Amino acid sequence: MKRAVDGAAAAGLLAAALCAPPSATAQPTPWDRFRGAADQDQVAWLEQNLPAEEANRLLDLVGALSDPASAQLLGATFMADPSFHYLWGKGAVGARLDTTFLALATRPPPGPAGAVHVAYHTARLRHEVLAWVDRSSTFAAAFTGATLSLPARPTPPGWRITLDFRPAAAMLGLLARPDSAELAAFLDTPVMRALAAHRSQSFYEMVPTPDVVAANLRAAASDAPLDALYRYTFPVGLMHFADVRRNIDDYRRLVEELSVRAGRMESTVAARLAPYVPEGTRVERTVRFLFADGADGWGIGDVYAIDLEYFKDDVDRLLNTLLHETFHAAQDAVDPGRRAAPESAADSVFLTTLRAIFREGTATHVAPPRAIGEEEYRSQVAEGVRLLGAIHDAAYADTPDLDRARTLHARGVRGSGPFYWLGADMARHIERRLGTQALAGTLRSDGAGFVVTYRSAGGSMLPLAVMDTARSLMTGRPPG
């Protein structure tokens, strides 16, 4: 018969282990005290991978729990965290998230063995997440101390760009001093309603409703033992609020510095984008800055935003994303001379794809959303061509499969996907052959017109059926 070990006994075992003298090793480690009282493979990994300072910090975090079994409650935080859902299926880090989630959901052994069990699985996940951050081309791992230096430029006529850092400042304030009334008021602002609407799109795994944002922000602001352990375990979790809390002083300085230099950033953006917009266009845009996992730059309706944690003080990349996102405002400001009109559900699905290739492609040509090598660029373009052809085939088959076409469309746009680079390659071809103003002129005709212009510039990489259908939609003449 198994003998139950109550909380007091478990705490006594853990205390005894922590107070036991280290074993006779050449270089004692914080884990020596657990020899013989825990899984030795786990102890060995912890010894090999955690510096003494981090080991002691982790032991303090685990020791602050009322019992190692309390770590089972971390599962509820994982499930409420959109960052967890985003990374869950992504390669090695996704596999480790899965392993850790299941391991922590399982009741640990009592006493010191349970403490090592919790320490091992939380530390393994932390190391895998930080390795993913180091590999990421979109998420800045750390602040570098860089500063923003821009020359003064005149703002072109008809342009008014406004940068609004108040949402980011409000979030920093709530993370430093949570206030229920202030949080409720902030969650009801246009930018937070727009965030939920934007992340409602099918390719996001979890919608940041006000309840979800509030739960994650409170966990990031909390000093409760479980919340502190979760932030150690998943240092970019809680919608990235864990990262913001960990670097809150640096983020405060960043927001203050960017606010002071906002005027020069606004004029630089306008001057860089003006050549790619038809002359006489009036462009007005307010870009809001905040923190939220899901996309470094985004827009929906009349709300446009950039999530600062992706950049930290990499101001060159921040400015590039600002250019990309603001170019969408320029696209919206142009009154199309002629838009292709859908006559069927198949036309509607096909035109939606052409519009995404046009909008994201021209913006990517002007300001790529991320650095990309020539080999990857060519691979992305080729995949974009393949997806576009498959969408056309699915939409216009004898028995149309519009659900498949929509699934392929999502694959083309997700995560600055192949359609961004296919459209950029088309835009580059148009500008090279016909000039910058010809490319600017495509803003008046939308996606189908973009394809027609590309073809008139001698472009030939798209399937002939795709180009014929685009022409027929623009002109009203049948393909052929």
Order of alpha helices (4+ residues) and beta strands (2+ residues): alpha-alpha-alpha-alpha-alpha-alpha-alpha-beta-alpha-alpha-alpha-alpha-alpha-alpha-alpha-alpha-beta-beta-beta-alpha-alpha-alpha-alpha-alpha-alpha-alpha-alpha
